[in-house]
Amino acid sequence: MHRNISRAYDALWAEHERIRRIHMRILSQGDPKLERRLLRANPNSSKHHDEVLLYEERLSRRQRRRVLKLVSYGLEIERVMEILLKLRF
């Protein structure tokens, strides 16, 4: 049972990181240096959140909707990951 939970958690973590990469790629709008910098930043820092919000304001309406869907999906993945962590222990 624990092994299956660990596998599921690892798969969800990989999906979460994939969603984060897509999000940062949209924000960087083709600038590889900016994308790399956003990906390397600590996602829990307030400075990073402020910077992400700044770049999100510059997006078109269509891009904002896509980012909103990605963020919602990422949050749902995080919720499931938290549940798996509770089951693990």
DSSP file (Angstrom, degrees, kcal/mol; ACC not computed):
  #  RESIDUE AA STRUCTURE BP1 BP2  ACC     N-H-->O    O-->H-N    N-H-->O    O-->H-N    TCO  KAPPA ALPHA  PHI   PSI    X-CA   Y-CA   Z-CA
    1    1 A M     >        0   0    0      0, 0.0     4,-2.1     0, 0.0     5,-0.2   0.000 360.0 360.0 360.0 -46.4    0.0    0.0    0.0
    2    2 A H  H  >  +     0   0    0      1,-0.2     4,-2.4     2,-0.2     5,-0.2   0.870 360.0  54.6 -64.0 -35.6    2.7    2.5    0.9
    3    3 A R  H  > S+     0   0    0      1,-0.2     4,-2.3     2,-0.2    -1,-0.2   0.903 108.0  49.3 -65.0 -39.9    4.6    1.8   -2.3
    4    4 A N  H  > S+     0   0    0      2,-0.2     4,-2.5     1,-0.2    -1,-0.2   0.890 110.8  50.1 -65.8 -39.5    1.5    2.6   -4.3
    5    5 A I  H  X S+     0   0    0     -4,-2.1     4,-2.6     2,-0.2    -2,-0.2   0.907 110.4  50.5 -64.4 -41.0    1.0    5.8   -2.4
    6    6 A S  H  X S+     0   0    0     -4,-2.4     4,-2.6     2,-0.2    -2,-0.2   0.905 110.8  48.6 -63.8 -41.8    4.6    6.8   -3.0
    7    7 A R  H  X S+     0   0    0     -4,-2.3     4,-2.4     2,-0.2    -2,-0.2   0.925 112.3  48.2 -63.9 -43.8    4.3    6.1   -6.7
    8    8 A A  H  X S+     0   0    0     -4,-2.5     4,-2.4     1,-0.2    -2,-0.2   0.914 112.0  49.8 -62.8 -42.0    1.1    8.1   -6.9
    9    9 A Y  H  X S+     0   0    0     -4,-2.6     4,-2.5     2,-0.2    -2,-0.2   0.926 110.9  49.2 -62.6 -44.8    2.7   11.0   -5.0
   10   10 A D  H  X S+     0   0    0     -4,-2.6     4,-2.2     1,-0.2    -2,-0.2   0.896 111.3  49.5 -62.3 -40.5    5.8   10.9   -7.3
   11   11 A A  H  X S+     0   0    0     -4,-2.4     4,-2.1     2,-0.2    -1,-0.2   0.906 112.0  47.9 -65.1 -41.5    3.5   11.0  -10.4
   12   12 A L  H  X S+     0   0    0     -4,-2.4     4,-2.6     2,-0.2    -2,-0.2   0.881 109.8  53.1 -66.7 -36.9    1.6   13.9   -9.1
   13   13 A W  H  X S+     0   0    0     -4,-2.5     4,-2.4     2,-0.2    -2,-0.2   0.920 109.0  49.1 -63.4 -43.2    4.8   15.8   -8.2
   14   14 A A  H  X S+     0   0    0     -4,-2.2     4,-2.1     1,-0.2    -2,-0.2   0.911 112.5  48.1 -62.5 -42.2    6.0   15.3  -11.8
   15   15 A E  H  X S+     0   0    0     -4,-2.1     4,-2.4     2,-0.2    -2,-0.2   0.897 110.0  52.5 -65.0 -40.1    2.7   16.6  -13.1
   16   16 A H  H  X S+     0   0    0     -4,-2.6     4,-2.2     1,-0.2    -2,-0.2   0.917 110.3  47.6 -61.8 -43.5    2.8   19.5  -10.7
   17   17 A E  H  X S+     0   0    0     -4,-2.4     4,-2.3     2,-0.2    -1,-0.2   0.874 109.9  53.2 -66.0 -36.9    6.3   20.5  -11.9
   18   18 A R  H  X S+     0   0    0     -4,-2.1     4,-2.1     2,-0.2    -2,-0.2   0.920 109.8  47.9 -63.3 -43.5    5.2   20.1  -15.6
   19   19 A I  H  X S+     0   0    0     -4,-2.4     4,-2.5     1,-0.2    -2,-0.2   0.900 110.7  51.9 -63.4 -41.0    2.3   22.5  -15.0
   20   20 A R  H  X S+     0   0    0     -4,-2.2     4,-2.6     2,-0.2    -2,-0.2   0.902 108.4  51.1 -63.4 -41.0    4.6   25.0  -13.2
   21   21 A R  H  X S+     0   0    0     -4,-2.3     4,-2.1     2,-0.2    -1,-0.2   0.913 110.7  48.4 -62.5 -42.5    7.0   24.9  -16.2
   22   22 A I  H  X S+     0   0    0     -4,-2.1     4,-2.2     2,-0.2    -2,-0.2   0.924 111.0  51.5 -63.0 -43.6    4.1   25.6  -18.6
   23   23 A H  H  X S+     0   0    0     -4,-2.5     4,-2.2     1,-0.2    -2,-0.2   0.934 112.1  45.1 -57.5 -49.2    3.0   28.5  -16.4
   24   24 A M  H  X S+     0   0    0     -4,-2.6     4,-2.2     1,-0.2    -1,-0.2   0.839 109.8  55.8 -68.0 -32.0    6.4   30.0  -16.3
   25   25 A R  H  X>S+     0   0    0     -4,-2.1     4,-0.9     2,-0.2     5,-0.8   0.907 108.7  47.6 -65.4 -40.9    6.9   29.6  -20.0
   26   26 A I  H ><5S+     0   0    0     -4,-2.2     3,-0.6     1,-0.2    -2,-0.2   0.926 112.8  49.1 -64.8 -43.7    3.6   31.5  -20.6
   27   27 A L  H 3<5S+     0   0    0     -4,-2.2    -2,-0.2     1,-0.2    -1,-0.2   0.874 108.3  53.0 -63.6 -37.1    4.8   34.3  -18.3
   28   28 A S  H ><5S-     0   0    0     -4,-2.2     3,-1.4    -5,-0.2    -1,-0.2   0.690  93.1-149.1 -75.7 -16.7    8.2   34.6  -19.9
   29   29 A Q  T <<5S-     0   0    0     -4,-0.9    -3,-0.1    -3,-0.6    -2,-0.1   0.882  72.9 -39.0  49.5  48.3    6.6   35.0  -23.3
   30   30 A G  T 3 <S+     0   0    0     -5,-0.8    -1,-0.3     1,-0.2    -4,-0.1   0.432 103.6 128.1  89.3  -0.9    9.5   33.4  -25.1
   31   31 A D    <>  -     0   0    0     -3,-1.4     4,-2.3    -6,-0.2    -1,-0.2  -0.792  39.8-167.2 -90.6 105.2   12.4   34.9  -23.1
   32   32 A P  H  > S+     0   0    0      0, 0.0     4,-2.4     0, 0.0     5,-0.2   0.842  84.9  53.5 -64.6 -33.2   14.5   31.8  -22.0
   33   33 A K  H  > S+     0   0    0      2,-0.2     4,-2.2     1,-0.2     5,-0.2   0.923 111.2  45.5 -66.3 -43.4   16.5   33.7  -19.4
   34   34 A L  H  > S+     0   0    0      2,-0.2     4,-2.6     1,-0.2     5,-0.2   0.910 112.2  51.9 -65.8 -41.9   13.4   35.0  -17.7
   35   35 A E  H  X S+     0   0    0     -4,-2.3     4,-2.3     1,-0.2    -2,-0.2   0.930 110.9  47.5 -59.8 -45.8   11.8   31.5  -17.8
   36   36 A R  H  X S+     0   0    0     -4,-2.4     4,-1.9     1,-0.2    -1,-0.2   0.902 112.3  49.7 -62.3 -42.0   14.9   29.9  -16.2
   37   37 A R  H  X S+     0   0    0     -4,-2.2     4,-1.0     1,-0.2    -1,-0.2   0.896 111.4  48.4 -65.3 -40.7   15.0   32.6  -13.5
   38   38 A L  H  < S+     0   0    0     -4,-2.6    -1,-0.2     1,-0.2    -2,-0.2   0.877 112.1  49.4 -67.4 -37.3   11.3   32.1  -12.7
   39   39 A L  H  < S+     0   0    0     -4,-2.3    -1,-0.2    -5,-0.2    -2,-0.2   0.848 111.3  48.8 -70.5 -33.0   11.7   28.4  -12.5
   40   40 A R  H  < S+     0   0    0     -4,-1.9    -1,-0.2    -5,-0.2    -2,-0.2   0.660  90.9 101.3 -81.2 -15.5   14.7   28.6  -10.2
   41   41 A A  S  < S-     0   0    0     -4,-1.0    -3,-0.0    -3,-0.2    -4,-0.0  -0.302  89.3 -97.4 -68.9 153.7   13.0   31.0   -7.8
   42   42 A N    >   -     0   0    0      1,-0.2     3,-1.7     2,-0.1     6,-0.3  -0.610  29.2-149.7 -71.2 117.0   11.6   29.7   -4.6
   43   43 A P  T 3  S+     0   0    0      0, 0.0    -1,-0.2     0, 0.0    -2,-0.1   0.645  92.9  56.3 -67.1 -11.8    7.9   29.2   -5.3
   44   44 A N  T 3  S+     0   0    0      4,-0.0     2,-0.2     5,-0.0    -2,-0.1   0.469  82.9 104.7 -97.1  -1.9    7.1   30.0   -1.6
   45   45 A S    <>  -     0   0    0     -3,-1.7     4,-1.8     1,-0.1     5,-0.1  -0.551  68.5-138.3 -83.7 145.1    8.8   33.4   -1.4
   46   46 A S  H  > S+     0   0    0     -2,-0.2     4,-2.4     1,-0.2     5,-0.2   0.829 104.3  59.2 -68.7 -31.2    6.6   36.5   -1.4
   47   47 A K  H  > S+     0   0    0      2,-0.2     4,-2.1     1,-0.2    -1,-0.2   0.920 106.0  48.1 -62.6 -43.1    9.1   38.2   -3.8
   48   48 A H  H  > S+     0   0    0     -6,-0.3     4,-2.6     2,-0.2    -2,-0.2   0.912 110.3  51.9 -64.2 -42.3    8.5   35.5   -6.3
   49   49 A H  H  X S+     0   0    0     -4,-1.8     4,-2.4     1,-0.2    -2,-0.2   0.914 109.9  49.2 -60.7 -43.0    4.7   35.8   -6.0
   50   50 A D  H  X S+     0   0    0     -4,-2.4     4,-2.0     1,-0.2    -1,-0.2   0.906 111.9  48.8 -62.2 -41.4    4.9   39.6   -6.5
   51   51 A E  H  X S+     0   0    0     -4,-2.1     4,-2.1     2,-0.2    -2,-0.2   0.907 110.5  50.3 -66.0 -41.8    7.1   39.0   -9.6
   52   52 A V  H  X S+     0   0    0     -4,-2.6     4,-2.4     1,-0.2    -2,-0.2   0.919 110.1  50.6 -62.7 -43.6    4.7   36.4  -11.0
   53   53 A L  H  X S+     0   0    0     -4,-2.4     4,-1.8     1,-0.2    -1,-0.2   0.886 107.9  54.0 -61.5 -38.2    1.7   38.7  -10.5
   54   54 A L  H  X S+     0   0    0     -4,-2.0     4,-0.7     1,-0.2    -1,-0.2   0.931 111.9  43.2 -61.2 -46.0    3.6   41.5  -12.3
   55   55 A Y  H >< S+     0   0    0     -4,-2.1     3,-0.5     1,-0.2     4,-0.3   0.833 109.5  57.5 -71.2 -31.4    4.2   39.3  -15.3
   56   56 A E  H >< S+     0   0    0     -4,-2.4     3,-1.2     1,-0.2    -1,-0.2   0.848  99.8  58.9 -66.5 -32.6    0.6   38.0  -15.2
   57   57 A E  H 3< S+     0   0    0     -4,-1.8    -1,-0.2     1,-0.2    -2,-0.2   0.782 101.2  56.5 -65.4 -25.7   -0.7   41.5  -15.5
   58   58 A R  T << S+     0   0    0     -4,-0.7    -1,-0.2    -3,-0.5    -2,-0.2   0.537  88.5 101.7 -83.1  -7.2    1.1   41.9  -18.8
   59   59 A L  S <  S-     0   0    0     -3,-1.2     2,-0.0    -4,-0.3   -32,-0.0  -0.340  77.7-107.3 -77.7 157.9   -0.6   38.9  -20.4
   60   60 A S     >  -     0   0    0      1,-0.1     4,-2.4    -2,-0.1     5,-0.2  -0.307  36.9-102.2 -73.4 168.2   -3.4   39.0  -22.9
   61   61 A R  H  > S+     0   0    0      1,-0.2     4,-2.1     2,-0.2     5,-0.2   0.900 123.2  50.6 -60.2 -42.0   -6.9   38.0  -21.7
   62   62 A R  H  > S+     0   0    0      1,-0.2     4,-1.9     2,-0.2    -1,-0.2   0.917 111.1  48.0 -63.1 -44.0   -6.6   34.7  -23.5
   63   63 A Q  H  > S+     0   0    0      1,-0.2     4,-2.6     2,-0.2    -1,-0.2   0.878 109.1  54.0 -66.1 -37.5   -3.2   34.0  -21.8
   64   64 A R  H  X S+     0   0    0     -4,-2.4     4,-2.6     2,-0.2    -1,-0.2   0.908 107.3  50.8 -62.6 -41.6   -4.6   35.0  -18.4
   65   65 A R  H  X S+     0   0    0     -4,-2.1     4,-2.2     2,-0.2    -1,-0.2   0.910 111.1  48.5 -62.0 -41.6   -7.5   32.5  -18.8
   66   66 A R  H  X S+     0   0    0     -4,-1.9     4,-2.4     2,-0.2    -2,-0.2   0.919 111.7  49.0 -65.1 -42.6   -5.0   29.7  -19.6
   67   67 A V  H  X S+     0   0    0     -4,-2.6     4,-2.8     1,-0.2     5,-0.2   0.902 109.3  53.2 -63.3 -40.6   -2.8   30.6  -16.7
   68   68 A L  H  X S+     0   0    0     -4,-2.6     4,-2.4     1,-0.2    -1,-0.2   0.913 109.7  47.8 -61.0 -43.1   -5.9   30.6  -14.4
   69   69 A K  H  X S+     0   0    0     -4,-2.2     4,-2.4     2,-0.2    -1,-0.2   0.907 112.6  49.3 -64.2 -41.1   -6.8   27.1  -15.5
   70   70 A L  H  X S+     0   0    0     -4,-2.4     4,-2.7     2,-0.2    -2,-0.2   0.925 111.7  48.1 -63.1 -44.6   -3.2   25.9  -15.0
   71   71 A V  H  X S+     0   0    0     -4,-2.8     4,-2.4     2,-0.2    -2,-0.2   0.907 111.6  50.2 -64.2 -41.8   -3.1   27.4  -11.5
   72   72 A S  H  X S+     0   0    0     -4,-2.4     4,-1.9    -5,-0.2    -1,-0.2   0.920 112.3  47.3 -62.0 -43.2   -6.4   25.9  -10.6
   73   73 A Y  H  X S+     0   0    0     -4,-2.4     4,-2.1     1,-0.2    -2,-0.2   0.908 111.3  51.6 -64.4 -42.1   -5.3   22.5  -11.9
   74   74 A G  H  X S+     0   0    0     -4,-2.7     4,-2.1     1,-0.2    -2,-0.2   0.881 108.9  50.5 -62.3 -39.3   -2.0   22.8  -10.0
   75   75 A L  H  X S+     0   0    0     -4,-2.4     4,-2.1     2,-0.2    -1,-0.2   0.875 108.5  52.3 -66.5 -37.6   -3.8   23.6   -6.8
   76   76 A E  H  X S+     0   0    0     -4,-1.9     4,-2.0     2,-0.2    -2,-0.2   0.908 108.9  50.3 -64.8 -40.8   -6.0   20.6   -7.2
   77   77 A I  H  X S+     0   0    0     -4,-2.1     4,-2.4     1,-0.2    -2,-0.2   0.913 108.4  52.8 -61.9 -42.4   -2.9   18.4   -7.6
   78   78 A E  H  X S+     0   0    0     -4,-2.1     4,-2.2     1,-0.2    -1,-0.2   0.891 107.1  52.4 -61.2 -39.4   -1.5   19.9   -4.5
   79   79 A R  H  X S+     0   0    0     -4,-2.1     4,-1.9     1,-0.2    -1,-0.2   0.923 110.4  47.0 -62.7 -44.0   -4.6   19.0   -2.5
   80   80 A V  H  X S+     0   0    0     -4,-2.0     4,-2.3     1,-0.2    -1,-0.2   0.893 110.2  53.7 -65.0 -38.8   -4.5   15.4   -3.7
   81   81 A M  H  X S+     0   0    0     -4,-2.4     4,-2.2     1,-0.2    -1,-0.2   0.893 107.1  51.7 -62.8 -39.6   -0.7   15.3   -2.8
   82   82 A E  H  X S+     0   0    0     -4,-2.2     4,-1.8     2,-0.2    -1,-0.2   0.893 108.8  50.6 -63.6 -39.5   -1.6   16.5    0.7
   83   83 A I  H  X S+     0   0    0     -4,-1.9     4,-1.9     1,-0.2    -2,-0.2   0.915 109.3  50.9 -64.2 -42.6   -4.1   13.8    1.1
   84   84 A L  H  X S+     0   0    0     -4,-2.3     4,-1.9     1,-0.2    -2,-0.2   0.884 107.5  53.5 -63.1 -37.5   -1.6   11.2    0.0
   85   85 A L  H  X S+     0   0    0     -4,-2.2     4,-1.0     1,-0.2    -1,-0.2   0.892 108.1  50.3 -64.1 -37.6    0.9   12.5    2.5
   86   86 A K  H  < S+     0   0    0     -4,-1.8     3,-0.2     1,-0.2    -1,-0.2   0.871 111.0  49.0 -66.7 -36.6   -1.7   12.1    5.3
   87   87 A L  H  < S+     0   0    0     -4,-1.9    -1,-0.2     1,-0.2    -2,-0.2   0.820 103.3  62.0 -70.8 -31.1   -2.4    8.5    4.1
   88   88 A R  H  <        0   0    0     -4,-1.9    -1,-0.2     1,-0.2    -2,-0.2   0.835 360.0 360.0 -65.6 -33.3    1.3    7.7    4.1
   89   89 A F     <        0   0    0     -4,-1.0    -1,-0.2    -3,-0.2    -2,-0.2   0.427 360.0 360.0-107.9 360.0    1.8    8.3    7.8
